[in-house]
Amino acid sequence: MTGDAREIAAQIRGRERSAADVVGEAIRRIEALDPALNAVVHPRFEKALDEASALERALARDLGRGDDPSAPLAGVPILLKDASITQAGEPWHEGLEAAKRACHVARTTSFLTQRLIDAGCIVLGRTNVPELCTYPTTEPVAYGPTRNPWHLDYSAGGSSGGSGAAVAAGMVPIAHGSDGGGSVRVPASLCGVVGLKPTRGRFSAGPEHGEHWGGISTDGFLARTVGDLAAVFDAVAGPHASDPVQTPLERPVSAMLASPMRRLRIGLRTRGACGGDPAHPVVDAITRETARRLEAAGHVVEEASPGALEEEEGVAQQGTVVAACLAAELAAWSRRIGREIALDELEPRNRMSVAGGRAVTGLQFVEAREGLFAWSRRLVAWFDDYDLLLTPVLTQPAIRIGELPLDPTAAELDAMRRRLGWLPGPWNVTGQPAISVPAGRTPEGLPVGIQLVAAWGREDLLLRVAAWLEAAQPWPHWSGSTRA
């Protein structure tokens, strides 16, 4: 669609564009492109048009959100991931066939959803996810695969794959995602957009949840530009008083994007973490080119990374915590739809995870969490001496639709983790912010992103460096030409 989120909001507030026209344009683009991409699984177009018209009436009266500085994204169309956040009365299925058959609708509106609405966003619908958001590609049995706009034979990634494809295709300028092991950063990398996993405690998970996956997962956003990503972050950041972890935002980051940066010390790592494979030559070359660009700007880039990234025990501990949380999540879904969801109703990999989670004792769960806390302390200590860590998002350049096994063994899952590198996952454990920034393309024209990780609470630094990279070598946006 025409314009980025900040431009759209300014034009609507200035009466240069109609919110209804902007929303209508986004709807027409979704209707034209989604049959091929399968990104939007729950459209709410009529309601969105009604909400846009209501905004127009408020603007005409010089009242309401349009002129309110607390509504910086007035009239901006947005899509929500069909997972962690809810909107009362709207479908909410998390890729589950059982929830789809039950036509389940949410009973509550998440605090984060309400903040987006209060900021002026118009919700157009919800995006496709893998079942229970547990896979790096979005190919649920319930709704089918989401395809990459750059090449329809390839995946948009997961688990925020629908959101990644929708933003890349220009359906909306920004979309919500969530990230429990790379689920914002992986689709951002594969689809050629920018995606931020914020510091733990920046956004509230309430009232439906206290925390996701024992605090390992958090909400985030994907956008076509760094400025839009900063704008939506500023608009909604801030915990709820009831949240178990609270990380208030001390000052907006948008105004800091163009601020001069001091000389940064940046560590570079291109091989995978926790026994992950070395980067594919294409990915390695793209990541090192980003490092050279930062060096040329005066920053110090060294081959260095936390020694704790060599440890593999944290992967098993993370798996224990997530499996137990998935078992609890399935029980919650059973209560929501009013009947027990049997294991054989799940896709095979989730059947295996939930069965394993049910076998986890309380003692094992606590011991695994304590092990992760100890691992976190070893990881974050490295950032006492370094400002940023630069890595690939994935050590492989792309994922074909159907490439990852639907019915994997435990050994196949571990082999997949090693092949993809596991570089996003540790920062879900530590709770540090991390961002995926477009950095290059494969010979087939598919985007490749790099990951930057900063110390706790330093989204400002991540976004400033990402904005510098965007200006130094602007990344191409999908033009509407898709290979198949």
Backbone torsions as a table, in degrees:
resi	resn	phi	psi	omega
1	MET	NA	166.0	-172.6
2	THR	-81.0	125.1	174.1
3	GLY	90.5	155.6	174.6
4	ASP	-91.6	176.3	-171.5
5	ALA	-61.7	-41.5	-178.0
6	ARG	-67.3	-40.2	177.3
7	GLU	-63.9	-44.0	-179.6
8	ILE	-59.6	-48.3	-178.1
9	ALA	-62.4	-41.6	179.6
10	ALA	-64.6	-41.0	179.6
11	GLN	-66.8	-38.3	178.8
12	ILE	-68.5	-43.1	178.3
13	ARG	-64.5	-34.7	179.7
14	GLY	-84.1	4.1	178.9
15	ARG	64.4	21.7	175.6
16	GLU	-81.1	-27.1	176.5
17	ARG	-133.9	153.2	177.2
18	SER	-91.7	134.8	176.5
19	ALA	-58.9	-37.9	179.2
20	ALA	-65.0	-38.0	178.0
21	ASP	-66.8	-41.4	179.4
22	VAL	-63.0	-46.8	179.8
23	VAL	-64.9	-40.2	177.7
24	GLY	-62.2	-39.8	177.2
25	GLU	-61.8	-43.8	179.1
26	ALA	-64.2	-40.9	179.0
27	ILE	-62.7	-44.3	179.8
28	ARG	-63.0	-36.5	179.0
29	ARG	-68.4	-41.7	177.2
30	ILE	-61.2	-46.0	-178.6
31	GLU	-62.8	-32.9	179.9
32	ALA	-76.0	-37.5	-171.0
33	LEU	-99.9	-27.4	-170.7
34	ASP	-68.9	-28.5	175.6
35	PRO	-54.6	-32.0	178.0
36	ALA	-86.8	-34.9	-172.6
37	LEU	-91.8	-34.6	-178.1
38	ASN	58.9	51.3	-179.8
39	ALA	-95.0	-33.9	-173.2
40	VAL	-107.3	113.0	-175.8
41	VAL	-99.5	-20.2	179.4
42	HIS	-133.1	82.6	178.1
43	PRO	-72.5	149.1	173.8
44	ARG	-135.5	57.4	-169.3
45	PHE	-69.0	-44.0	-177.1
46	GLU	-64.0	-42.5	178.6
47	LYS	-64.4	-39.8	-179.7
48	ALA	-63.3	-41.3	178.3
49	LEU	-65.2	-38.8	176.7
50	ASP	-62.9	-41.1	-179.8
51	GLU	-68.0	-36.8	176.8
52	ALA	-65.4	-40.1	178.0
53	SER	-65.5	-37.9	177.6
54	ALA	-64.0	-38.2	176.3
55	LEU	-63.3	-42.0	178.1
56	GLU	-59.9	-42.2	179.3
57	ARG	-64.1	-38.4	178.2
58	ALA	-65.1	-40.9	178.0
59	LEU	-63.4	-40.0	-179.0
60	ALA	-64.0	-28.4	178.4
61	ARG	-90.3	2.6	-175.9
62	ASP	60.2	34.2	-178.7
63	LEU	-128.1	170.9	167.0
64	GLY	79.7	-160.5	-167.5
65	ARG	-66.6	-29.2	-172.3
66	GLY	-60.7	-38.1	-178.4
67	ASP	-99.8	3.3	-174.4
68	ASP	-89.1	123.2	179.3
69	PRO	-63.0	-15.7	176.0
70	SER	-79.2	-3.2	178.6
71	ALA	-117.1	68.5	-173.2
72	PRO	-71.2	-14.8	-177.1
73	LEU	-114.1	35.0	-176.0
74	ALA	-56.6	121.0	176.3
75	GLY	83.5	1.6	-177.9
76	VAL	-77.8	122.5	177.2
77	PRO	-72.6	140.5	-178.0
78	ILE	-142.4	153.9	172.9
79	LEU	-117.0	144.4	179.6
80	LEU	-108.7	138.5	174.3
81	LYS	-65.0	136.5	-178.3
82	ASP	-80.6	63.4	-176.0
83	ALA	-149.1	-95.2	-162.5
84	SER	-75.3	-31.4	-178.2
85	ILE	-111.6	152.8	-171.0
86	THR	-123.6	164.6	173.3
87	GLN	-139.2	116.9	-173.1
88	ALA	-53.1	132.4	179.0
89	GLY	85.5	-3.9	-179.7
90	GLU	-105.0	151.5	177.9
91	PRO	-56.6	145.9	177.4
92	TRP	-150.2	108.2	-170.6
93	HIS	-126.4	-21.2	-180.0
94	GLU	50.8	37.1	176.5
95	GLY	73.8	8.5	-176.4
96	LEU	-88.5	125.3	176.2
97	GLU	-60.8	-37.5	-179.4
98	ALA	-64.8	-39.8	177.8
99	ALA	-69.6	-35.7	177.4
100	LYS	-64.3	-47.1	-179.5
101	ARG	-63.2	-33.1	179.7
102	ALA	-79.7	-4.2	-176.6
103	CYS	51.5	45.1	-175.3
104	HIS	-66.3	136.5	173.0
105	VAL	-122.5	149.6	-178.4
106	ALA	-69.9	144.8	178.0
107	ARG	-98.4	-15.4	-178.0
108	THR	-127.5	160.0	170.6
109	THR	-107.2	122.9	-178.4
110	SER	-62.3	150.3	176.6
111	PHE	-56.1	-39.6	-179.0
112	LEU	-68.7	-40.9	175.3
113	THR	-57.4	-45.3	-178.5
114	GLN	-64.1	-36.3	178.1
115	ARG	-65.7	-37.6	175.9
116	LEU	-63.6	-42.9	178.4
117	ILE	-65.1	-43.7	179.1
118	ASP	-63.8	-30.0	177.4
119	ALA	-75.0	-6.5	176.5
120	GLY	106.6	-2.8	-177.5
121	CYS	-66.2	146.2	174.0
122	ILE	-108.1	115.4	-176.1
123	VAL	-81.4	120.8	-179.0
124	LEU	-92.6	-15.4	-179.1
125	GLY	156.0	-164.7	-175.4
126	ARG	-126.7	148.5	-170.8
127	THR	-106.4	158.6	-174.6
128	ASN	-68.8	145.0	178.8
129	VAL	-141.2	154.4	168.4
130	PRO	-66.6	155.4	-178.9
131	GLU	-54.4	124.2	-179.9
132	LEU	59.1	14.5	173.7
133	CYS	60.3	38.9	-172.6
134	THR	-108.7	10.6	-173.3
135	TYR	-134.0	150.2	-178.8
136	PRO	-81.0	9.0	173.8
137	THR	-136.6	146.5	-175.6
138	THR	-100.2	94.2	-178.3
139	GLU	-142.6	57.1	-176.8
140	PRO	-70.7	145.8	174.0
141	VAL	-60.4	-36.1	-175.2
142	ALA	-63.4	-39.3	-172.2
143	TYR	-126.7	-4.9	178.1
144	GLY	83.1	172.7	-172.3
145	PRO	-77.6	144.9	167.1
146	THR	-92.5	129.8	-174.5
147	ARG	-102.0	152.3	-178.4
148	ASN	-77.3	125.8	-179.5
149	PRO	-57.0	-30.1	-176.8
150	TRP	-72.5	-25.3	179.9
151	HIS	-165.2	115.1	-170.7
152	LEU	-68.7	-13.9	176.6
153	ASP	-78.5	-8.6	-174.1
154	TYR	-112.1	156.1	-178.9
155	SER	-78.5	149.6	171.2
156	ALA	-82.1	-0.2	-178.7
157	GLY	89.1	-177.9	-179.5
158	GLY	-159.0	164.4	5.9
159	SER	-91.6	-6.8	178.2
160	SER	-89.4	43.5	-173.9
161	GLY	-67.3	-39.3	177.5
162	GLY	-61.9	-40.8	178.9
163	SER	-66.9	-42.1	179.2
164	GLY	-61.7	-44.9	179.8
165	ALA	-65.9	-39.7	-177.9
166	ALA	-65.2	-42.2	179.2
167	VAL	-69.6	-44.5	-179.5
168	ALA	-60.4	-37.3	-178.3
169	ALA	-80.7	-1.4	178.4
170	GLY	75.3	19.6	175.0
171	MET	-64.6	-41.1	176.7
172	VAL	-142.0	155.6	179.2
173	PRO	-78.0	-26.2	179.4
174	ILE	-140.5	152.6	176.1
175	ALA	-145.8	150.7	177.0
176	HIS	-78.8	147.8	171.9
177	GLY	-143.9	179.3	170.4
178	SER	-140.2	159.5	-168.0
179	ASP	-144.8	108.5	177.8
180	GLY	-111.7	-1.8	178.7
181	GLY	-176.0	20.7	-177.2
182	GLY	123.5	10.7	-168.7
183	SER	-71.8	-13.7	166.8
184	VAL	-94.3	-44.5	-173.1
185	ARG	-69.7	-36.4	-179.4
186	VAL	-65.4	-51.5	176.5
187	PRO	-62.0	-36.7	177.5
188	ALA	-59.8	-44.6	180.0
189	SER	-63.8	-47.2	-174.8
190	LEU	-73.3	-24.9	-176.5
191	CYS	-101.8	-4.7	175.7
192	GLY	78.0	34.3	175.4
193	VAL	-124.3	176.7	-179.2
194	VAL	-103.3	136.7	-176.3
195	GLY	-139.2	133.1	-175.6
196	LEU	-115.6	126.1	164.1
197	LYS	-98.3	112.7	-175.0
198	PRO	-79.4	175.0	173.7
199	THR	-61.3	142.5	176.2
200	ARG	-55.5	133.5	177.7
201	GLY	92.8	-0.7	176.8
202	ARG	-70.4	-41.2	-177.4
203	PHE	-115.8	145.2	177.6
204	SER	-82.5	142.1	174.8
205	ALA	-96.5	-1.0	-174.9
206	GLY	-78.9	170.9	-2.3
207	PRO	-87.2	-5.6	-177.0
208	GLU	-69.8	-31.6	-176.1
209	HIS	-133.1	155.2	167.9
210	GLY	-88.7	-44.6	175.6
211	GLU	-155.6	156.6	179.5
212	HIS	-99.3	131.8	173.4
213	TRP	52.3	46.6	177.4
214	GLY	63.8	28.7	-179.4
215	GLY	88.4	-3.8	-178.3
216	ILE	-73.9	-33.1	-177.6
217	SER	-102.0	147.1	177.4
218	THR	-144.9	160.1	174.8
219	ASP	-76.6	159.3	178.1
220	GLY	-160.7	-169.3	-177.8
221	PHE	-142.8	154.7	174.2
222	LEU	-121.9	143.7	-178.0
223	ALA	-150.9	164.8	178.1
224	ARG	-83.1	-23.6	-179.5
225	THR	-131.9	153.5	178.2
226	VAL	-65.3	-38.6	179.5
227	GLY	-59.5	-40.6	177.3
228	ASP	-67.4	-38.8	178.8
229	LEU	-62.1	-43.7	177.4
230	ALA	-64.2	-38.6	-177.9
231	ALA	-65.1	-44.0	-179.7
232	VAL	-71.9	-34.5	176.1
233	PHE	-60.5	-49.0	179.0
234	ASP	-60.9	-37.1	-174.1
235	ALA	-68.2	-29.8	-171.1
236	VAL	-123.0	-6.6	-177.0
237	ALA	-65.5	146.7	178.5
238	GLY	132.8	125.5	-177.6
239	PRO	-76.4	167.4	171.2
240	HIS	-92.2	151.9	-177.0
241	ALA	-60.0	-21.6	-177.3
242	SER	-90.9	-3.2	-173.9
243	ASP	-70.7	142.4	180.0
244	PRO	-68.0	-29.9	175.4
245	VAL	-125.2	130.1	-175.9
246	GLN	-129.2	121.9	179.2
247	THR	-127.4	84.9	-178.3
248	PRO	-64.3	151.7	175.7
249	LEU	-88.1	119.3	-175.0
250	GLU	-74.8	-35.4	178.8
251	ARG	-155.6	151.3	-179.2
252	PRO	-60.8	146.8	-179.5
253	VAL	-93.5	-21.1	-174.9
254	SER	-58.2	-42.1	-176.9
255	ALA	-71.4	-11.1	-175.9
256	MET	-97.8	-4.1	-171.0
257	LEU	-60.2	-36.5	-177.3
258	ALA	-96.5	7.1	-178.7
259	SER	-68.3	144.7	177.3
260	PRO	-60.6	143.7	178.4
261	MET	-106.2	141.3	170.9
262	ARG	-71.5	170.5	177.9
263	ARG	-66.4	124.3	-176.1
264	LEU	-100.0	148.8	171.7
265	ARG	-104.4	118.2	-170.7
266	ILE	-123.2	129.0	173.6
267	GLY	-89.4	145.4	-179.4
268	LEU	-120.8	131.7	175.8
269	ARG	-142.3	124.8	178.3
270	THR	-112.4	-10.2	175.1
271	ARG	-88.7	157.5	-178.2
272	GLY	-65.4	167.1	178.4
273	ALA	-98.7	156.0	172.3
274	CYS	53.8	45.6	-179.9
275	GLY	86.4	9.2	178.6
276	GLY	-69.9	158.2	-176.2
277	ASP	-71.7	158.1	169.5
278	PRO	-62.4	156.1	-179.5
279	ALA	-66.0	144.8	170.5
280	HIS	-55.7	145.8	-177.2
281	PRO	-52.6	-37.8	179.1
282	VAL	-65.0	-44.8	-179.3
283	VAL	-67.5	-42.5	178.6
284	ASP	-58.7	-45.7	-177.9
285	ALA	-64.8	-40.8	-179.5
286	ILE	-66.4	-41.6	179.9
287	THR	-65.7	-42.2	180.0
288	ARG	-68.8	-30.3	175.8
289	GLU	-65.7	-38.7	174.4
290	THR	-62.1	-41.7	177.7
291	ALA	-60.6	-42.7	179.3
292	ARG	-64.8	-36.2	179.0
293	ARG	-64.9	-41.2	178.5
294	LEU	-68.1	-38.2	176.0
295	GLU	-62.3	-42.2	-179.4
296	ALA	-64.3	-23.4	177.7
297	ALA	-84.6	0.5	175.7
298	GLY	103.9	0.5	179.2
299	HIS	-85.3	155.4	178.1
300	VAL	-93.0	120.2	178.3
301	VAL	-118.9	124.3	-177.0
302	GLU	-127.2	148.7	172.2
303	GLU	-71.9	95.1	-175.7
304	ALA	-158.8	149.0	177.1
305	SER	-164.0	164.6	-179.6
306	PRO	-59.5	133.3	177.3
307	GLY	-60.4	-27.4	-179.1
308	ALA	-66.6	-13.6	175.7
309	LEU	-70.7	-10.6	175.9
310	GLU	-83.1	-15.7	-176.4
311	GLU	-78.0	137.8	-179.6
312	GLU	-104.3	-12.1	-176.7
313	GLU	-62.0	-34.0	-179.4
314	GLY	-61.4	-30.8	179.2
315	VAL	-63.7	-44.6	179.2
316	ALA	-65.6	-40.7	179.0
317	GLN	-65.8	-40.1	176.6
318	GLN	-62.6	-40.7	178.3
319	GLY	-62.5	-38.1	178.0
320	THR	-63.2	-47.1	-178.8
321	VAL	-63.6	-46.8	-177.7
322	VAL	-65.9	-41.5	179.9
323	ALA	-60.9	-44.3	178.0
324	ALA	-63.1	-39.8	178.9
325	CYS	-67.4	-36.0	177.0
326	LEU	-65.8	-38.1	176.6
327	ALA	-62.5	-42.3	177.3
328	ALA	-66.4	-36.2	-179.8
329	GLU	-65.9	-41.1	177.7
330	LEU	-64.1	-38.1	176.4
331	ALA	-62.4	-39.1	177.6
332	ALA	-65.2	-40.6	177.8
333	TRP	-64.9	-36.4	176.7
334	SER	-61.0	-41.7	177.6
335	ARG	-66.3	-37.9	-177.8
336	ARG	-63.9	-41.8	-176.5
337	ILE	-93.0	-3.4	172.2
338	GLY	83.8	16.7	174.3
339	ARG	-156.8	158.8	179.6
340	GLU	-73.6	130.0	174.5
341	ILE	-87.5	117.2	-177.3
342	ALA	-74.5	153.8	179.6
343	LEU	-58.8	-36.3	-176.7
344	ASP	-74.3	-0.7	171.8
345	GLU	-86.5	-9.7	179.7
346	LEU	-90.8	158.4	170.6
347	GLU	-65.4	150.7	-169.6
348	PRO	-54.4	-41.8	-177.0
349	ARG	-66.5	-35.9	178.0
350	ASN	-75.4	-31.5	174.0
351	ARG	-58.1	-44.1	179.9
352	MET	-66.1	-42.9	-177.9
353	SER	-66.9	-44.7	-178.5
354	VAL	-66.5	-40.7	177.4
355	ALA	-61.1	-41.9	176.7
356	GLY	-65.7	-38.4	179.3
357	GLY	-65.0	-35.4	178.5
358	ARG	-66.4	-24.6	-179.3
359	ALA	-86.3	-8.8	-179.4
360	VAL	-73.1	126.4	177.6
361	THR	-82.1	164.4	176.1
362	GLY	-58.6	-40.1	178.8
363	LEU	-62.0	-45.5	-179.8
364	GLN	-63.6	-38.5	179.7
365	PHE	-63.6	-47.0	-179.8
366	VAL	-65.0	-42.0	-179.8
367	GLU	-63.9	-39.3	178.4
368	ALA	-64.8	-42.4	178.9
369	ARG	-64.3	-41.7	178.5
370	GLU	-64.9	-35.7	175.3
371	GLY	-63.5	-39.2	177.8
372	LEU	-68.5	-37.2	176.4
373	PHE	-61.5	-41.3	179.4
374	ALA	-66.4	-41.4	177.0
375	TRP	-61.5	-41.5	178.2
376	SER	-57.8	-42.7	-179.2
377	ARG	-61.5	-37.1	178.9
378	ARG	-71.6	-34.2	179.4
379	LEU	-71.7	-48.1	-172.8
380	VAL	-71.5	-22.3	-179.3
381	ALA	-60.2	-30.5	-179.3
382	TRP	-60.3	-32.4	-176.2
383	PHE	-76.2	-1.4	169.3
384	ASP	-67.1	-26.5	-176.3
385	ASP	-110.2	-14.2	-177.7
386	TYR	-127.5	147.0	179.0
387	ASP	-84.3	-38.7	-174.6
388	LEU	-143.6	155.0	167.9
389	LEU	-116.6	129.0	178.6
390	LEU	-108.5	125.1	178.6
391	THR	-144.0	168.8	162.6
392	PRO	-67.8	161.6	168.2
393	VAL	-77.8	-53.8	173.3
394	LEU	-118.4	144.9	177.4
395	THR	-80.7	-10.0	173.6
396	GLN	-105.9	148.2	-171.4
397	PRO	-78.2	-24.6	-175.2
398	ALA	-163.3	163.0	178.2
399	ILE	-128.7	122.0	177.5
400	ARG	-76.0	148.7	171.9
401	ILE	-58.7	129.7	179.7
402	GLY	82.2	-0.4	-177.1
403	GLU	-71.6	-39.3	-178.7
404	LEU	-85.0	138.1	-171.6
405	PRO	-67.4	138.2	176.1
406	LEU	-74.5	-32.6	-176.1
407	ASP	-123.8	68.0	-173.6
408	PRO	-81.5	151.3	167.2
409	THR	-79.7	168.7	176.5
410	ALA	-59.8	-37.8	179.3
411	ALA	-66.1	-38.3	178.7
412	GLU	-68.0	-37.7	176.3
413	LEU	-62.7	-41.5	179.0
414	ASP	-66.5	-39.5	177.8
415	ALA	-63.9	-37.7	177.4
416	MET	-64.5	-43.6	178.4
417	ARG	-58.4	-45.5	-178.8
418	ARG	-65.5	-39.6	-177.4
419	ARG	-68.0	-35.9	-179.4
420	LEU	-84.8	-12.7	168.6
421	GLY	103.5	-28.3	178.1
422	TRP	58.8	27.7	-179.6
423	LEU	-77.5	-27.6	175.1
424	PRO	-75.0	-33.5	-167.7
425	GLY	-59.0	-41.1	-177.0
426	PRO	-58.8	-28.8	-174.8
427	TRP	-81.9	-14.5	167.3
428	ASN	-72.1	-32.4	177.8
429	VAL	-70.8	-46.1	-178.1
430	THR	-75.1	-24.4	-176.7
431	GLY	83.3	7.1	-179.6
432	GLN	-73.6	155.8	177.3
433	PRO	-77.4	146.8	178.4
434	ALA	-147.8	148.5	-175.8
435	ILE	-134.5	145.0	171.5
436	SER	-104.8	130.1	-177.8
437	VAL	-125.7	130.8	176.8
438	PRO	-58.1	136.4	-174.3
439	ALA	-133.6	-16.9	-178.4
440	GLY	176.6	-174.1	179.5
441	ARG	-139.1	152.8	177.2
442	THR	-75.5	167.9	175.4
443	PRO	-56.7	-24.4	178.0
444	GLU	-83.5	-2.5	178.7
445	GLY	90.4	8.4	-179.6
446	LEU	-84.9	138.8	-178.3
447	PRO	-67.1	151.5	172.9
448	VAL	-132.7	129.5	179.3
449	GLY	-108.2	155.9	171.1
450	ILE	-106.8	157.9	177.6
451	GLN	-110.6	135.1	169.3
452	LEU	-116.6	134.1	178.8
453	VAL	-120.7	136.4	179.5
454	ALA	-124.5	172.3	177.6
455	ALA	-67.0	164.0	-178.8
456	TRP	-49.2	128.5	174.0
457	GLY	82.1	4.4	-173.1
458	ARG	-102.3	44.8	171.7
459	GLU	-58.7	-31.6	179.5
460	ASP	-57.9	-42.6	-179.6
461	LEU	-68.6	-43.4	178.7
462	LEU	-58.6	-46.0	-176.4
463	LEU	-70.1	-34.4	177.6
464	ARG	-67.2	-43.0	178.2
465	VAL	-67.4	-40.8	177.8
466	ALA	-61.9	-40.2	178.2
467	ALA	-65.2	-36.6	177.5
468	TRP	-65.3	-43.9	178.7
469	LEU	-63.0	-39.6	179.0
470	GLU	-61.6	-40.2	179.8
471	ALA	-75.1	-36.0	-176.7
472	ALA	-70.2	-36.6	178.5
473	GLN	-147.4	82.8	-176.1
474	PRO	-54.3	133.8	-179.2
475	TRP	-86.0	147.1	-179.8
476	PRO	-73.4	144.2	171.4
477	HIS	-97.2	149.7	179.2
478	TRP	-59.4	130.6	-172.1
479	SER	-95.3	-6.7	-175.6
480	GLY	107.7	-3.0	178.1
481	SER	-98.6	113.4	-175.6
482	THR	-113.8	133.4	171.6
483	ARG	-85.0	150.1	178.9
484	ALA	-143.6	NA	NA
